[in-house]
Amino acid sequence: MSGGAPRVAASSYLNTAPLVWSFARGRRRGEVELVTDTAPARCADMLARGQVEAALVPVIEYQRLPETAVVPGVCVGARREVHSVVLVTRGKSLKEVESVALSIESRTSAALVEVIFREFVGRAPRLEPFVPQLSDMLERHDAALVIGDPAMTFDRRGLRVYDMAALWREFTGLGFVFAMWMADAGASQRVRAVDFAAARDEGLAAVEEIAAEYERGLGRPRAELVRYLTENISFSLDEEMRAGLELFFQLAHRHGVIQNLRPLKFLGTGVD
């Protein structure tokens, strides 16, 4: 790609909104050409195909895209409960689950399900990618992985809901990183010049406005959405979050979820 603003992709879920608000509505409007009508898994595909120059990508894809680097300091993660990545059963415990329907929109969360079952539950249920319709998923499988805004809005009556970040915290004592900004390690100077951290900070200052915009579509109270963005989601990759990310990569490699295990390379530094 050449000329103009760099093309950047991100999902349109609420939990990514603070990272893109500045580019879409704030002081950095026009700094990038933003593509937001897409799911997290498709963002990874767009980056892999060269259709965009940077993307907010499920972190597991870092190990599958060998030429990528991550933007330092910025992520979509959770230190405890995340609320928007859940495993749902009709009352079954994890030890009773023999099959799981995985949302096709998910890659990191799907890998997390496999890691938790293999490493911590001690079993390997049958996994099947599935169109994310909860009733259909549970009709065919013991459990269903639901992510993003749909995970916050379904009727939970009669269901057992496991928060995936809370499970990770219970088993490891660490936070979990779901997505990060990524670009080709040899990205152009105009991509390297994009201040993703400053964009995040402006977005976090606008969470009341963001929550107001999502309130009607999600059917959830505005105050609940503000709490979600400020208390459940962590947008900063500090040492604890990085430790959780690196442990996730190690366990995913141990259990064959990923074939390669490479250290984090940060965009613009050339070092981990």
N, C-alpha and C positions, 0 to 999 in steps of 0.2 A: 504494500500500500504506500502511496506517496501523496503528499500535499494535503492541506486541510487538517482539521482536528482529528486526532486519533479515534478510531471506533472502539467503544468500550461496551461490554455486555454485562448485564446483571439481571437476576430474576426480579419479578415485580412483587414479591412477598413483602409483608410488613417488616420482617426482620432485616431486610436489606435497605429499606427506605432511608434510614439515616446516612448510609454510605453514599447514596446517589442524589440525595435532595439538593445538595449544593450545585451539582452539575446540571440538574433539571430546573431548579427554581431559585438557587441562591447566587452567591457572588461568582461562582465558577461556571455559570450557565454559558454554553458555547465553547468551553475549554475542551470538551470532548464531544464526540457524536455518540450519544447514549442510546443503546438498544436495551429496552427493559421488558418487552413483551415476550419473555422466555422463561423456561424452568431452569433450575441450577444445572441439571445434567446437560441441557442443550447449550448452556454457556460454555461448558467444557468442550463440547463438540465444535462450537464456533471458533474457539481459540485454536483447537487442534487443526482445523481446516484453514486457518489463516483468514477467516472472515471478519475477525476483530483483532485488534492489537493488544488488548488487555481484557480480562474478564474476571468476574467474581465467581470462583470455581470451587466445587466441592473438593476438600483438601485431599481426599484419596487420589484424585486425578493427578496430583503433583508427582506421584510415584509412577504414573502411567504415561506421562508426557515428559520425556527425558530432557527436552530443551527448555523447560520452563524455569522461571525464577519467581519468588513470591515478593510482594510488596511488604516491607518491614513494618511491624507495629500495629497493623490493622487486620481485624478478622471479624467473623460472625461466629460467636461461641457462647458457651454458658458455663458458669462456675458451679451451679447446682441445678435446679430445675430449669428446663428450657421452655416447656409447655407446647412448643410447636414441632416437636419430633417425638412421636409416641408409638408404642407398640400396644395394640389393642387385642384383647381376647374376650370370649364370652364366659369369663369366669375362670379360665384355666390359669394355673401357675406356670412360671417359666419352665419348670421341670416336666410339666405335662404337655408342653407344646411340641408337636411333631412336624408341623409344616407352617411356613410363614409366607404370606403374600407381601411382596416388597413393592412399594410405589415405584413406578418406572421413572418418576421425576427425581428420585433419590439415587445417589451413589455413595457418598460418605456415610449416610445413615444406614444404608443397606449393608455396607461393610462393617459398621459398628454393631449391627444386629448379629452378624456372623461371628465377629470377634467375641462379643459378650457370651454368646451361647457356647462357643468352642472353648474359650479360655476360662470362663467363670462359672458357667452352668454345667459344663462337662458333657455336652451333647451337641450333635450337629443336625438340626432339623432340616427338612427339605425346604428349599427356598425357591420361590418363583416370582419373577417380575410381573407386575400386575397393573392394569389401569387403576388409578386411585379412586375407586368407588367402594367405600367401606363395607356396605352390605354385601356386595358381590364378593369382596375379598374374604369376608368371614363365612360366607356360604361355602367356599371352596377350601378354606384353610383354617387352622386352629388360631392363628394370630395374623394381624395385619399391621404393617408399618405405614404410618400416615405422617406426612411432613407439611411444613409451611402453614399458610392460613387455614386450610381445611382441618388441620390437626387441632385448631383452636375453636372450631365452630360446630363440631358434630355433637349429637345428643349422646351423652355418656351413660344414660340410665341403663342398668342391666349389664354394663360392660366393665371389664377390668382394664385399667389404663396404666401402663408403665411409661414413665418419663425417661427417655433414653439418656439424657445428660445426668439425671439423678441416679440412674443405675450405674453409669460410668463413675460418678463421684463415690457412690457406695462401695464399688469394687476397687477403686484405685486411689481415692482421696484427692483426685485432680480435676481440674476443669477440662472441658472438651471443646475443640475447635471444629466447626462444621465447614466453614468456607473461608477462603482468602482471595485477595486480588492476585492474579498471576499474569505474567506476560512472557514472551520469549526472552530467554536470557540475553540475547543480543538485540533487545528492543531498541527502537530509534530514540534519539535524544528527546523528541517531543513526548514520547510515552514516559520516559524517565523523569521528565520535568513536571508531570502531573502530581500534584500534592494530595495524594489520597488521604493522608492523615488529617490535613487541614479541612478537607471536604467532610470527613467524618465528624470533626469537631463542630463544624457549622450545622451539620445535620442533627447532631445531638442537642444543639441549642434550639432546634426547631421541633422537638418531639411533640409538643402540644399541637402544633399545626399539622404535623404528620398524622397524629392520632385522630384529629378531627376529620381528616380526609378519608381515613380508613374505617371510621366508626360505622357508617351506614352499610358499607359493603360487607363488613364482617359481622354486623349485628351484635357487637360487643360494646359495653360502655367505654367512653373515651378514657376515663381514669384507669380502667383496667389495661387499656392498650399503652398508656403512658408508663404504667408500672412494668409491663412486659418489656418495653424498650429500655427502661432505665435500671431494672432490677434483675430481670431474667436473662436478657441478652448482654453479652460482653463483646464490645467492639475493639478491645485492645489486646494485643498479643504480648503479655508480660511473661516473666520467667515461669510462673506456674502454668499458664496456658500453653506455653511452648513445651514444657515438660509433659503435659498431657498429650499434646500433638505427637511428640516424638515417641512416647510409649505406644500410642495407637498405631503408628507406623510399624514399630517393632513387632507388635502382636499380630498385625495384619500380615506381615511378612512371615512370621512364625507359622501361621495357620494357612498359608497359601492364598490369601485373599489378594495379595499383590506379589508379583514375581521379583521385583527389584526393591532395594532399600537404599535410598541415597540421602545424604544429609541436606538440610535446608540450605538453599542458595537464595540470598536476598537480592532483589533487583537493584542494580546500580552499585553493588559492593563487590560482587564476585567471590564473596566468602560466606561461610555459614555463621 
